[in-house]
Amino acid sequence: MTLEVQSSRGVALVTGGSRGIGRGIALALAESGFDIVGTATKADPAETDKGLYEVKARVETLGRRMAVAAGDLSDVAAHKSLVQTALDAFGRIDVLVNNAGVAPLVRMDLLETTPESYDRVMGINLRGPFFFTQRVAHQMIAQGGAPGRIIFVTSISARAASANRAEYCVSKAGLSMTAQSFAVALAPHGIPVFEIQPGVIQTDMTAAVQEKYDRLIGEGLLLTPRWGAPEDIGKACASLARGDFDYATGGVFEVGGGFGVPRL
């Protein structure tokens, strides 16, 4: 049974919404007036101190509602169920945030990268979001009403090569072009598509390299000399989701403390 949507802004589906950047995005969108559908590979209702159910509790304290959808984004067959969870809860999807992503399990030199690592990263970071966006785009077109919006969370690694995690960089570069391609395809339907490129963000994914980036930031890597926070990405995402930049469809927004500014 479909619930009456009470949100003034609509419904936002955030993949990888259980922690890190995804958690920051989900909370920022809730603060901005969206009901949330959060996806992750696993969701345990008994885990109230972490994961999707911790995020759900936080969203509800903000006066919004959140539906939880568990499934493997790399499994295209699971996409129908993830979308259906959103429709069963709220009846529509107004914003899709493609945030889910993983780093290689082991950082290794490009000359030693294994097919297994490559395929795992590509499946979650690129192939999964490509086909998940395809499905959600069809839903947005079919439901009519206010135009949907789609946001891809990529990385500065879409432009900055790292030879010890090349499969990650390649996946993010591919996802960047995926965002551009969907912007072109969905323009006739009035659906803006955007890309956010996070910089050095402090999450559990980057915890293993904190010392390295502490040093680089201290040496002047960034114009704004600090780590980024998930909240920084969340604020940018909320602004795009609200429609503040609809005329910038296809736009790439770096949120990286000035990382991309060329300097002499």
C-alpha positions in Angstrom: 0.0 0.0 0.0 1.4 3.4 -1.0 1.7 5.9 1.8 0.6 9.5 1.2 3.7 11.6 0.6 4.0 14.3 3.3 7.3 15.7 2.3 7.3 19.1 0.8 10.3 18.3 -1.4 9.6 14.8 -2.5 11.4 11.5 -2.2 15.2 11.0 -2.6 16.8 7.6 -3.1 20.4 7.5 -1.9 22.5 4.4 -2.8 25.2 3.5 -0.3 23.3 5.5 2.3 24.4 3.7 5.4 27.7 5.4 6.2 30.3 8.0 5.2 29.4 10.3 2.3 26.0 8.5 1.7 25.0 9.0 5.3 25.9 12.7 5.1 23.9 13.1 1.9 20.8 11.3 3.4 20.8 13.6 6.4 21.4 16.8 4.4 18.5 15.8 2.1 16.2 15.1 5.1 17.1 18.5 6.6 16.2 20.0 3.2 12.7 18.4 3.4 13.0 15.2 1.5 11.8 11.8 2.5 14.6 9.3 2.1 15.0 5.8 0.6 18.4 4.5 1.7 20.1 1.4 0.1 23.0 -0.7 1.2 24.2 -4.2 0.7 23.0 -5.1 4.2 20.5 -3.7 6.6 19.9 -5.2 10.1 17.1 -3.7 12.2 18.9 -4.8 15.3 21.9 -2.5 14.5 20.6 0.8 15.7 24.0 2.3 16.4 25.3 2.1 12.8 24.1 1.4 9.2 20.8 2.2 7.6 18.7 1.9 10.7 20.9 4.4 12.6 20.5 6.8 9.6 16.7 6.1 9.6 16.5 7.1 13.2 18.4 10.3 12.6 16.2 11.1 9.6 13.1 10.6 11.6 14.3 13.0 14.3 14.5 15.6 11.5 10.8 15.1 10.9 11.1 13.1 7.7 10.5 9.5 6.9 13.0 6.9 5.6 12.5 3.5 3.9 15.3 1.0 4.0 16.3 -1.2 1.0 18.9 -3.9 1.2 20.5 -5.3 -2.0 23.7 -5.6 -4.0 23.9 -2.8 -6.5 26.3 -4.7 -8.6 23.5 -7.3 -9.2 21.3 -5.8 -11.9 18.6 -8.4 -11.1 18.3 -6.8 -7.6 17.5 -3.3 -9.0 13.8 -4.0 -9.5 13.4 -4.8 -5.8 15.3 -1.8 -4.7 13.1 0.5 -6.8 10.0 -1.3 -5.7 10.8 -0.7 -2.1 10.8 3.1 -2.8 7.5 2.9 -4.7 5.8 0.8 -2.0 6.9 3.3 0.6 6.3 6.6 -1.1 4.8 6.0 -4.6 7.5 7.9 -6.5 11.2 8.8 -6.8 12.0 12.5 -7.3 15.8 12.4 -6.8 18.3 9.7 -7.3 21.8 10.0 -5.8 24.2 7.5 -7.1 26.6 7.4 -4.2 27.4 3.7 -3.6 31.0 2.9 -4.2 34.0 0.9 -3.0 37.8 1.1 -3.0 39.9 -1.9 -3.9 40.2 -4.4 -1.1 43.9 -4.1 -1.4 45.8 -1.2 -2.9 48.3 -2.6 -5.4 50.4 -1.4 -8.2 48.7 -1.1 -11.6 51.1 -3.8 -13.0 49.8 -6.2 -10.3 46.1 -5.4 -10.4 44.0 -8.6 -10.6 40.9 -9.2 -12.8 39.0 -10.1 -9.6 39.7 -6.7 -8.0 39.0 -4.9 -11.3 35.7 -6.6 -11.8 34.5 -6.1 -8.2 35.2 -2.4 -8.3 33.7 -1.9 -11.7 30.6 -3.9 -10.9 29.8 -1.7 -7.8 31.1 1.6 -8.9 30.2 1.7 -12.6 28.1 -1.1 -14.1 25.7 -1.1 -11.2 25.0 2.6 -11.2 24.7 2.7 -15.0 21.9 0.2 -15.1 20.3 1.3 -11.8 20.0 4.9 -13.2 18.5 3.5 -16.4 15.7 1.8 -14.4 15.1 4.8 -12.1 15.1 7.2 -15.2 12.3 5.1 -16.7 10.4 5.4 -13.5 10.8 9.2 -13.4 9.7 9.5 -16.9 6.6 7.3 -16.3 5.5 9.0 -13.1 5.1 12.4 -14.6 4.6 15.5 -12.5 7.6 17.5 -11.3 10.8 16.6 -13.1 13.2 14.2 -11.4 16.8 15.0 -10.7 19.8 12.6 -10.8 23.1 13.1 -9.1 26.2 11.0 -9.6 28.8 11.1 -6.8 32.2 10.4 -8.5 35.5 11.5 -7.2 38.5 13.8 -8.0 40.0 10.4 -8.9 38.0 10.6 -12.1 40.7 13.1 -13.1 43.7 12.4 -10.8 45.4 9.1 -11.5 46.7 6.8 -8.8 48.8 3.9 -9.9 48.1 1.9 -6.7 44.3 1.9 -7.2 43.9 2.3 -10.9 40.7 0.3 -11.1 39.0 2.8 -8.7 40.2 5.7 -10.8 39.0 4.1 -14.0 35.6 3.3 -12.5 35.1 6.9 -11.4 36.2 8.3 -14.8 33.7 6.0 -16.4 31.0 7.1 -14.0 31.8 10.7 -14.9 31.0 10.0 -18.5 27.9 8.0 -17.5 26.6 11.2 -15.8 27.3 13.2 -19.0 25.6 10.6 -21.1 22.5 10.5 -19.0 22.4 14.4 -19.0 22.2 14.2 -22.8 19.6 11.4 -22.8 17.3 12.9 -20.2 17.4 16.5 -21.3 14.3 16.0 -23.6 12.4 14.7 -20.6 13.3 17.7 -18.4 15.4 15.7 -16.0 18.6 17.5 -15.0 21.7 15.3 -14.3 24.7 16.4 -12.2 28.0 15.2 -11.1 29.6 15.9 -7.7 33.4 15.1 -7.4 34.3 14.8 -3.7 37.9 15.4 -2.8 39.8 14.1 0.2 36.8 13.2 2.5 37.3 11.8 6.0 35.4 8.5 6.1 36.1 4.9 7.0 37.2 4.4 3.4 40.0 6.8 3.8 41.0 6.0 7.4 43.8 3.6 6.2 45.5 6.5 4.4 44.9 9.3 6.9 48.6 9.8 7.7 49.4 10.2 4.0 46.7 12.8 3.4 47.4 14.6 6.7 50.9 15.1 5.3 49.8 16.1 1.8 47.2 18.6 3.1 49.9 20.0 5.5 52.2 20.4 2.5 49.6 22.5 0.6 47.6 19.9 -1.5 44.4 21.9 -1.0 43.5 25.6 -1.0 41.3 25.0 2.0 43.7 23.2 4.3 41.5 20.6 5.9 39.9 17.2 5.2 36.5 17.3 3.7 33.5 16.0 5.7 30.5 14.0 4.5 28.4 17.1 5.4 30.3 19.1 2.8 29.1 16.7 0.1 25.6 16.5 1.6 25.2 20.3 1.4 26.1 20.4 -2.3 23.9 17.4 -3.0 20.9 19.1 -1.2 21.3 22.2 -3.3 21.2 20.3 -6.5 18.3 18.2 -5.4 16.3 21.2 -4.5 16.6 22.5 -8.0 18.9 25.4 -7.3 21.1 24.6 -10.3 18.7 23.0 -12.8 20.0 25.2 -15.6 23.4 23.7 -15.0 22.4 20.2 -16.1 25.5 18.2 -17.0 27.5 20.3 -14.7 30.5 18.9 -12.7 30.8 20.2 -9.2 34.1 19.6 -7.4 33.8 19.7 -3.6 37.4 19.2 -2.8 38.8 22.2 -1.1 40.2 23.7 -4.3 42.1 20.5 -5.3 41.4 21.1 -9.0 42.7 24.6 -9.2 45.9 24.6 -11.4 48.8 26.4 -9.6 52.4 27.3 -10.5 
